[in-house]
């Protein structure tokens, strides 16, 4: 495989890394970049790697994380090899990616220079730990819900990346395992095509992983849900303003007919609260660069529709359940509208 460079970040690898390298060389890979991510052991393995003419070993003293190592390798590739090759394939050092699967991803990359290529595992196999299978399915579901792309294996380290997207990868935030999730999010936001090809699902029993199931999972989910959490905060703030103004207007216009009172109070409170919510969502939640005037109109059209639904449903249910306070009903109804509003704003208004 003369047109692709393999990049392998490695922290305290065992001899499976050396086995992987020798098999890749036998398959015809002529350039493999290995990054020693501040390993505390494995000295003999790295000494052997240095003797392989097809391998370039990059080293630094302290462990900085998988994301840092990947970007370190990508930057080295851009400075030294980008004009001679078509792209890179990132590979884990623990032999969970078989050489033939790496070759297949490389071939797929050569024929799809406008796409990110993912080698995806099947988590339904019996040899996959149930916790891993369940966790990946939950993560995949959340990713689809929030970002619109169905990624079967969100944590795969086997990825083919063409030259045109490598600077984009360097700009992606993250230095540890969360970097790979950030990459998927950014590619999905940019509407870049993501191709997924099946690979063998390999798990080695009773082996210690560099992946900390608690802290690294926490980092990944923090990245995955950051935008949604910001949207929740923005919406809670907007709801607080909305409910406060709604309560205020109920008292101000208390002498009006009850049905008219609910409608007027809902509309006035929503118009004021949404003005604050629009600015927070545009500048903080979605980081949108869309023209403010155009999306302001779209936002208020959506807001108007939400107001109609909110006021109508509060009116209907307040008549059906006369013993329940209108404010409680409004809170329940607005929560139901919440998720739908998030998806519409993300996809059609702020376009992220």
C-alpha positions in Angstrom: 0.0 0.0 0.0 2.2 2.7 -1.3 -0.2 5.7 -1.2 -1.3 5.6 2.5 0.6 6.3 5.7 -0.4 4.4 8.8 -0.3 6.4 12.1 -0.2 4.4 15.4 -0.3 6.1 18.8 1.3 3.8 21.5 1.4 3.9 25.2 3.2 1.0 27.0 2.5 -1.4 24.1 3.4 -5.1 24.2 4.8 -7.3 21.5 1.4 -7.3 19.6 2.4 -3.9 18.3 5.6 -5.3 16.7 3.6 -8.2 15.3 1.1 -5.7 13.8 3.9 -3.7 12.2 5.6 -6.7 10.6 2.4 -7.9 9.1 1.5 -4.4 7.7 5.0 -4.3 6.1 4.3 -7.7 4.6 1.1 -6.3 3.1 3.0 -3.6 1.4 2.8 -0.6 3.7 5.9 1.4 3.1 5.5 4.2 5.7 4.2 3.7 9.2 4.5 6.5 11.9 4.5 5.2 15.5 4.1 7.7 18.3 5.6 6.8 21.7 3.2 8.7 23.9 5.5 9.0 26.9 5.6 5.2 27.6 7.0 4.2 31.0 8.0 0.7 29.7 8.2 -1.1 26.3 11.7 0.1 25.7 12.8 -3.1 23.9 9.8 -2.9 21.6 10.5 0.7 20.6 14.2 -0.2 20.0 13.1 -2.9 17.6 10.7 -0.5 15.9 13.6 1.9 15.2 15.3 -0.8 13.2 12.4 -1.2 10.8 13.1 1.0 7.8 9.4 1.3 6.9 8.7 2.8 10.4 9.3 6.3 11.8 9.3 6.5 15.6 8.3 9.8 17.2 8.9 10.1 20.9 8.4 12.6 23.8 9.0 12.1 27.5 5.6 12.5 29.2 2.3 10.8 28.5 -0.1 13.3 27.0 -3.0 11.3 25.7 -4.2 9.5 22.6 -5.6 12.7 21.0 -2.3 14.6 21.5 -0.4 11.6 20.0 -2.6 11.4 17.0 -2.3 15.2 16.3 1.4 14.9 16.8 1.6 12.2 14.2 -0.7 14.1 11.8 1.3 17.3 12.1 4.6 15.3 11.4 2.9 13.7 8.3 1.8 17.2 7.0 5.3 18.6 7.4 7.1 15.6 5.8 4.9 13.4 3.6 1.7 15.0 2.6 2.9 15.6 -1.0 3.8 12.0 -1.5 0.7 10.2 -0.2 -3.1 10.4 -0.4 -3.9 10.3 3.2 -3.5 8.5 6.6 -5.1 5.6 8.4 -5.0 5.8 12.2 -4.7 2.4 14.0 -4.6 1.3 17.7 -1.5 -0.3 19.0 -3.1 -3.3 20.7 -3.8 -5.5 17.6 -7.6 -5.0 17.9 -7.4 -3.9 14.2 -6.3 -6.7 12.0 -3.9 -6.0 9.2 -6.4 -7.0 6.5 -9.0 -4.6 7.9 -6.4 -1.8 7.9 -5.7 -2.7 4.3 -9.4 -2.6 3.4 -9.9 0.8 5.1 -6.8 2.1 3.2 -8.2 0.9 -0.2 -11.6 2.5 0.6 -9.9 5.7 1.5 -8.1 5.8 -1.9 -11.4 5.6 -3.7 -13.2 8.1 -1.5 -11.1 11.2 -1.1 -14.1 13.3 0.1 -15.0 11.0 3.0 -13.9 10.0 6.5 -13.6 6.2 6.6 -14.5 4.3 9.7 -13.7 0.6 10.4 -16.7 -0.5 12.6 -17.0 -3.4 14.9 -20.1 -5.5 15.4 -21.0 -5.3 19.1 -23.6 -8.1 18.9 -20.9 -10.8 18.9 -20.8 -13.1 22.0 -17.1 -12.2 22.6 -17.9 -8.6 23.2 -18.2 -7.7 26.9 -21.8 -6.7 27.6 -20.8 -3.4 29.2 -18.9 -2.4 26.0 -21.8 -3.4 23.8 -24.4 -1.6 25.9 -22.2 1.5 26.3 -21.5 1.8 22.6 -25.2 1.3 21.6 -26.2 4.1 24.0 -23.5 6.4 22.7 -24.4 5.7 19.1 -28.1 6.4 19.9 -27.3 9.7 21.6 -25.0 10.7 18.7 -27.7 10.0 16.2 -30.2 12.0 18.2 -28.0 15.0 18.7 -25.9 15.1 15.5 -28.0 13.3 12.9 -25.4 10.7 11.9 -25.8 7.0 12.7 -22.3 6.0 13.7 -22.4 2.3 14.6 -19.0 2.3 16.4 -18.3 5.8 17.8 -15.0 4.7 19.5 -13.3 3.0 16.6 -9.7 4.0 16.3 -9.4 2.6 12.8 -10.0 5.7 10.6 -9.0 6.7 7.1 -8.6 10.4 6.6 -7.7 12.0 3.2 -5.2 14.8 3.1 -7.9 17.5 2.5 -9.3 17.0 6.1 -6.1 16.7 8.1 -5.8 20.4 9.0 -9.4 20.2 10.1 -8.4 17.3 12.3 -5.5 19.3 13.8 -8.0 22.1 14.7 -10.3 19.6 16.5 -10.1 19.9 20.3 -9.1 17.2 22.7 -5.8 15.5 23.8 -7.1 12.2 25.3 -9.8 9.7 24.2 -12.4 12.4 23.8 -10.5 13.7 20.8 -11.9 10.9 18.6 -15.5 11.8 19.6 -14.8 15.5 18.9 -13.6 14.5 15.4 -16.8 12.6 14.7 -18.9 15.6 15.9 -17.0 18.1 13.8 -17.2 15.9 10.7 -21.0 15.5 11.2 -21.5 19.2 11.8 -19.6 20.0 8.6 -21.8 17.5 6.7 -18.7 15.6 5.5 -19.5 12.1 4.3 -18.7 9.3 6.7 -18.3 5.8 5.3 -18.5 2.8 7.6 -17.0 -0.5 6.7 -17.2 -3.7 8.8 -14.1 -5.1 10.5 -13.4 -8.0 12.7 -14.4 -7.5 16.3 -11.4 -8.4 18.5 -11.3 -8.4 22.3 -8.5 -9.8 24.4 -9.5 -11.2 27.8 -7.9 -10.2 31.1 -5.8 -7.5 29.5 -5.5 -4.0 31.0 -6.6 -1.2 28.8 -5.2 2.3 28.8 -8.8 3.5 28.6 -10.2 4.4 32.0 -13.8 3.3 32.0 -14.9 6.0 34.4 -12.8 9.1 33.7 -12.4 8.6 29.9 -16.0 7.7 29.5 -16.9 10.9 31.4 -14.7 12.9 29.1 -16.3 11.4 26.0 -19.9 12.0 27.2 -19.0 15.5 28.3 -17.9 16.2 24.7 -20.9 14.3 23.3 -23.4 16.2 25.4 -21.8 19.7 25.8 -24.0 21.4 23.2 -27.1 19.7 24.5 -26.2 20.7 28.1 -25.7 24.3 27.0 -29.1 24.2 25.2 -30.7 22.9 28.4 -29.1 25.7 30.5 -30.2 28.3 27.9 -33.7 26.8 27.8 -33.9 26.7 31.6 -32.9 30.3 31.8 -35.4 31.2 29.2 -38.1 29.2 31.0 -37.3 31.0 34.2 -37.7 34.3 32.6 -40.8 33.1 30.8 -42.5 31.6 33.9 -41.7 34.7 35.9 -43.1 37.0 33.3 -46.1 34.7 32.8 -46.8 34.9 36.6 -46.3 38.7 36.5 -48.8 39.2 33.6 -51.4 36.9 35.2 -51.4 39.4 38.1 -51.3 42.5 36.0 -54.2 41.4 33.8 -56.1 39.5 36.5 -59.4 41.3 35.7 -59.6 39.8 32.1 -61.5 36.7 31.1 -59.5 33.6 32.2 -59.1 32.3 28.7 -57.9 35.6 27.3 -55.7 36.1 30.4 -53.8 32.9 29.7 -53.3 33.7 26.0 -52.1 37.2 26.5 -49.8 36.3 29.4 -48.3 33.4 27.4 -47.6 35.5 24.3 -46.1 38.5 26.1 -43.9 36.3 28.4 -42.7 34.2 25.5 -41.8 37.2 23.2 -39.6 38.7 25.8 -38.0 35.5 27.0 -37.3 34.3 23.5 -35.3 37.5 22.7 -32.8 36.5 25.4 -32.9 32.9 24.3 -32.2 33.6 20.7 -29.0 35.5 21.5 -27.7 32.9 23.9 -28.4 30.0 21.5 -26.7 31.8 18.6 -23.6 32.9 20.3 -23.0 30.3 23.0 -25.0 27.1 22.3 -24.7 26.6 18.6 -21.9 29.0 17.8 -23.8 29.9 14.6 -22.2 32.1 11.9 -25.5 32.5 10.0 -26.8 36.0 9.2 -28.6 37.2 12.4 -31.4 38.9 10.6 -32.4 35.9 8.6 -32.3 33.4 11.4 -33.9 35.9 13.8 -37.0 35.7 11.6 -36.9 31.9 11.4 -36.4 31.7 15.2 -39.5 33.9 15.9 -41.6 31.9 13.4 -40.7 28.8 15.4 -41.3 30.7 18.6 -44.7 31.8 17.4 -45.6 28.1 16.6 -44.4 27.1 20.0 -46.4 29.9 21.6 -49.6 28.7 19.8 -49.0 25.1 20.9 -48.1 26.1 24.5 -51.1 28.5 24.9 -53.5 26.1 23.2 -52.5 23.1 25.2 -52.4 25.1 28.5 -55.9 26.4 27.7 -57.2 22.9 26.8 -55.7 21.1 29.8 -56.6 23.9 32.3 -60.2 23.4 31.3 -59.9 19.6 31.5 -58.0 19.6 34.8 -59.5 22.6 36.7 -57.8 21.6 40.0 -54.3 21.9 38.5 -52.6 25.3 38.5 -52.0 26.9 35.1 -48.3 27.4 35.9 -47.8 23.7 36.6 -49.5 22.8 33.4 -47.4 25.2 31.4 -44.1 23.8 32.8 -45.1 20.3 31.9 -46.2 21.2 28.4 -43.1 23.3 27.7 -40.9 20.4 28.7 -42.6 18.2 26.1 -42.0 20.8 23.4 -38.3 21.1 24.4 -36.6 18.3 22.5 -38.5 19.0 19.3 -37.4 22.6 19.5 -33.8 21.6 20.0 -33.7 19.5 16.8 -35.4 22.2 14.7 -33.1 25.0 15.9 -30.0 22.9 15.4 -30.9 21.6 11.9 -33.0 24.4 10.3 -32.3 27.7 12.1 -28.7 27.8 13.4 -27.6 25.0 10.9 -24.9 23.3 13.0 
